[in-house]
Amino acid sequence: MTISISENTKPGSKITQITATDADSGEDGVVFYHLISSGEENLFHLDVYSGSLYLLKNLNHERKTLYYLDITISNSATDGSADSLNTTDVLKLTILDIPDDLHFSAPAEFSTISEDIEIGTEVTHLSCETSSNSNLDISYSVDGASSHLFHIDSRSGSLSTMSHLDYETQHSYQLTVSCSCCSSPQLTSHTALFISLSDVNEFPPVFSPLEHTLSLSEHTQLGTDLLHLNTTAMDAGRY
């Protein structure tokens, strides 16, 4: 027999139910359950009448990951009765690790992308981890005033764009990315993500105004300043 329980199982919890039958009838067909070996720490209790196995103390995966419990089924309520018929089996009990912390691999993330990046392009990849090597099902989410412009894959932590970005409208974005795992207890961690846009030269310069009218005398001297031309562009920054 093999079962697995989490290391955070509360003392007093029923772990499993041992069930046996006897082909005899009457008193000879009554079955009793005995826990012959519960380990050196007496962590478990087996109800002699019902076969219910209970946890008595707290478990610790880091201290011990596996227990072998010798369970005997007999026709006697007293273990070791000379005239009882016995059958013994071994219950293999595996203790599952439950991490006590969850954190991002970096306390904050910084990324710079071009404003003309295509929708659906990956911006960065975030990763959460625990102090243990457990294979956990970690989920990711993103929040913030600009979160509607980005999408994070809830399973992989890959963050990508889901809308066109415009340097002239907004130069940078600050997001909060969260990761969570487990249900009892639930672990959650958060990190800040800063995304900066680099400007792209999108618009050609234009004269302002578009037309100029100039009058000058035929006696105007060489080198005379006649006109100042102004140009404008819709780009911001260095363009």
C-alpha positions as CSV (number, residue, x, y, z in Angstrom):
1,M,0.0,0.0,0.0
2,T,1.3,3.5,-0.9
3,I,-0.2,6.9,0.0
4,S,1.1,10.5,0.0
5,I,0.3,13.3,2.3
6,S,1.5,16.9,2.6
7,E,3.9,17.9,5.3
8,N,1.4,20.6,6.4
9,T,-1.3,18.0,7.3
10,K,-2.7,19.0,10.7
11,P,-2.3,16.6,13.6
12,G,-5.5,14.8,14.3
13,S,-6.3,14.5,10.6
14,K,-7.4,11.1,9.2
15,I,-4.8,10.0,6.7
16,T,-6.4,7.0,5.2
17,Q,-8.8,4.1,5.8
18,I,-7.5,0.5,6.1
19,T,-10.2,-2.0,5.1
20,A,-10.1,-5.8,5.5
21,T,-12.7,-8.6,5.4
22,D,-12.8,-12.1,6.9
23,A,-14.6,-14.9,5.3
24,D,-15.5,-16.4,8.7
25,S,-18.9,-15.6,10.2
26,G,-19.8,-14.5,13.7
27,E,-17.0,-13.5,16.2
28,D,-14.4,-15.3,14.1
29,G,-15.2,-12.9,11.2
30,V,-14.5,-9.7,13.2
31,V,-11.4,-7.9,12.0
32,F,-9.1,-5.8,14.2
33,Y,-6.3,-3.5,13.1
34,H,-2.9,-3.1,14.7
35,L,-0.1,-0.7,14.0
36,I,3.1,-2.7,14.7
37,S,5.6,-0.1,13.7
38,S,4.9,3.6,13.5
39,G,8.5,4.8,13.3
40,E,10.7,6.1,16.1
41,E,8.6,9.2,16.6
42,N,5.1,7.7,17.2
43,L,3.5,10.0,14.7
44,F,0.6,7.9,13.8
45,H,-2.4,6.1,15.4
46,L,-4.4,3.3,13.9
47,D,-7.9,2.7,15.4
48,V,-8.0,-0.9,16.3
49,Y,-11.7,-1.2,15.5
50,S,-12.3,1.0,12.4
51,G,-8.9,0.8,10.7
52,S,-8.8,4.6,10.4
53,L,-5.2,5.9,10.4
54,Y,-4.6,9.3,12.1
55,L,-1.7,11.7,12.3
56,L,-0.6,12.6,15.8
57,K,2.2,15.1,15.3
58,N,3.5,17.6,12.8
59,L,5.4,16.3,9.8
60,N,8.6,17.8,8.3
61,H,9.6,16.9,4.8
62,E,13.1,18.3,5.3
63,R,13.6,15.9,8.3
64,K,12.0,12.8,6.8
65,T,10.3,12.1,3.5
66,L,9.3,8.5,3.8
67,Y,7.7,6.2,6.5
68,Y,7.1,2.5,6.4
69,L,4.2,1.4,8.7
70,D,3.7,-2.3,9.5
71,I,0.0,-2.9,9.8
72,T,-1.4,-6.2,11.0
73,I,-5.0,-7.4,10.6
74,S,-6.2,-10.1,13.0
75,N,-9.2,-11.7,14.7
76,S,-8.0,-10.4,18.1
77,A,-8.4,-6.9,19.6
78,T,-5.2,-7.5,21.5
79,D,-2.1,-7.6,19.3
80,G,0.0,-10.7,19.6
81,S,-2.8,-13.1,20.8
82,A,-1.6,-16.6,20.3
83,D,-4.9,-18.0,18.9
84,S,-5.6,-15.2,16.4
85,L,-5.0,-15.4,12.7
86,N,-2.9,-12.5,11.4
87,T,-2.0,-10.9,8.1
88,T,0.6,-8.1,7.9
89,D,1.2,-5.6,5.2
90,V,3.5,-2.5,4.8
91,L,2.0,0.9,4.3
92,K,4.5,3.2,2.4
93,L,3.8,6.8,3.4
94,T,5.4,9.6,1.4
95,I,5.6,13.1,2.8
96,L,5.1,15.8,0.2
97,D,7.1,19.0,0.4
98,I,5.2,22.3,0.9
99,P,7.4,25.4,0.2
100,D,7.3,28.1,2.9
101,D,8.4,30.9,0.5
102,L,7.9,32.1,-3.0
103,H,9.9,34.8,-4.7
104,F,10.9,36.2,-8.0
105,S,14.3,35.5,-9.3
106,A,14.9,39.3,-9.4
107,P,13.5,41.9,-7.1
108,A,12.6,44.2,-10.0
109,E,12.7,44.0,-13.8
110,F,13.8,46.7,-16.3
111,S,13.2,46.4,-20.0
112,T,13.5,48.8,-22.9
113,I,11.6,48.2,-26.1
114,S,11.0,50.1,-29.3
115,E,7.7,51.9,-29.7
116,D,7.1,50.2,-33.1
117,I,7.3,46.7,-31.5
118,E,4.7,44.3,-33.0
119,I,1.7,43.2,-31.0
120,G,2.3,39.9,-29.4
121,T,6.1,40.3,-29.1
122,E,7.6,39.1,-25.9
123,V,8.9,41.9,-23.8
124,T,10.5,39.9,-21.0
125,H,10.2,36.6,-19.1
126,L,9.6,36.6,-15.4
127,S,10.2,33.6,-13.2
128,C,9.2,32.7,-9.6
129,E,10.9,30.1,-7.5
130,T,10.9,28.5,-4.0
131,S,13.7,27.5,-1.6
132,S,12.7,23.9,-2.3
133,N,13.0,21.9,-5.5
134,S,9.3,21.1,-5.6
135,N,7.6,20.9,-9.0
136,L,5.0,23.5,-8.3
137,D,2.1,24.8,-10.4
138,I,2.9,28.6,-10.3
139,S,0.5,31.1,-11.9
140,Y,1.4,34.7,-13.0
141,S,-0.8,37.8,-13.4
142,V,-0.1,41.5,-14.2
143,D,-1.7,44.6,-12.7
144,G,-1.2,48.4,-13.0
145,A,-2.6,51.4,-14.8
146,S,-1.1,50.2,-18.1
147,S,-1.7,46.5,-17.7
148,H,-4.3,46.5,-20.5
149,L,-1.5,47.1,-22.9
150,F,0.3,43.9,-21.9
151,H,-0.4,40.2,-21.5
152,I,1.4,37.7,-19.3
153,D,1.1,34.0,-19.8
154,S,-0.3,32.7,-16.6
155,R,1.7,29.4,-16.8
156,S,5.1,30.5,-18.3
157,G,5.5,34.1,-17.0
158,S,6.2,35.4,-20.5
159,L,5.1,39.1,-20.9
160,S,4.1,40.4,-24.3
161,T,2.5,43.4,-25.9
162,M,-1.2,43.3,-26.7
163,S,-1.6,46.8,-28.1
164,H,0.3,49.4,-30.1
165,L,2.6,51.5,-28.0
166,D,3.4,55.2,-28.7
167,Y,6.4,57.1,-27.4
168,E,4.7,60.4,-28.0
169,T,1.8,59.4,-25.8
170,Q,3.7,57.7,-23.0
171,H,7.5,57.2,-22.5
172,S,7.4,54.4,-19.9
173,Y,5.2,52.0,-18.0
174,Q,5.2,50.6,-14.5
175,L,3.5,47.2,-13.9
176,T,3.1,44.9,-10.9
177,V,3.6,41.2,-11.7
178,S,2.3,38.7,-9.2
179,C,3.0,34.9,-8.9
180,S,1.1,32.5,-6.7
181,C,1.0,28.8,-6.0
182,C,-0.4,26.2,-3.6
183,S,-3.8,26.3,-1.9
184,S,-3.0,25.4,1.7
185,P,-1.4,27.7,2.5
186,Q,-1.4,29.9,-0.6
187,L,1.9,31.6,-1.4
188,T,2.1,34.9,-3.3
189,S,4.9,37.2,-4.3
190,H,5.0,40.5,-6.2
191,T,7.6,42.4,-8.2
192,A,7.8,45.7,-10.0
193,L,8.3,45.8,-13.8
194,F,9.5,49.0,-15.5
195,I,9.3,49.2,-19.3
196,S,10.8,52.1,-21.2
197,L,10.0,52.9,-24.8
198,S,12.7,54.1,-27.3
199,D,11.6,56.6,-29.8
200,V,11.3,55.8,-33.5
201,N,11.6,58.5,-36.3
202,E,8.1,58.1,-37.7
203,F,7.3,61.5,-39.1
204,P,9.2,63.7,-41.6
205,P,9.8,67.3,-40.7
206,V,7.5,69.9,-42.3
207,F,7.9,73.7,-42.8
208,S,5.9,75.9,-40.6
209,P,4.3,77.8,-42.2
210,L,4.2,75.8,-45.4
211,E,4.3,79.0,-47.6
212,H,6.3,82.2,-47.3
213,T,6.0,85.5,-49.2
214,L,9.0,87.7,-49.3
215,S,9.5,91.2,-50.7
216,L,12.9,92.9,-50.9
217,S,14.5,95.9,-52.5
218,E,16.7,95.6,-55.5
219,H,19.4,97.4,-53.5
220,T,19.5,94.7,-50.8
221,Q,23.1,94.0,-49.9
222,L,24.8,90.7,-50.2
223,G,24.7,88.6,-47.0
224,T,21.5,90.3,-45.7
225,D,19.4,87.9,-43.5
226,L,16.2,87.6,-45.5
227,L,14.1,84.9,-43.8
228,H,14.1,82.4,-40.9
229,L,12.7,79.0,-41.9
230,N,11.1,76.8,-39.1
231,T,10.4,73.1,-39.3
232,T,8.4,70.9,-37.0
233,A,8.0,67.1,-36.5
234,M,5.4,65.1,-34.6
235,D,8.1,62.9,-33.1
236,A,9.3,63.5,-29.6
237,G,12.7,63.2,-28.0
238,R,15.8,63.2,-30.2
239,Y,13.7,63.2,-33.3
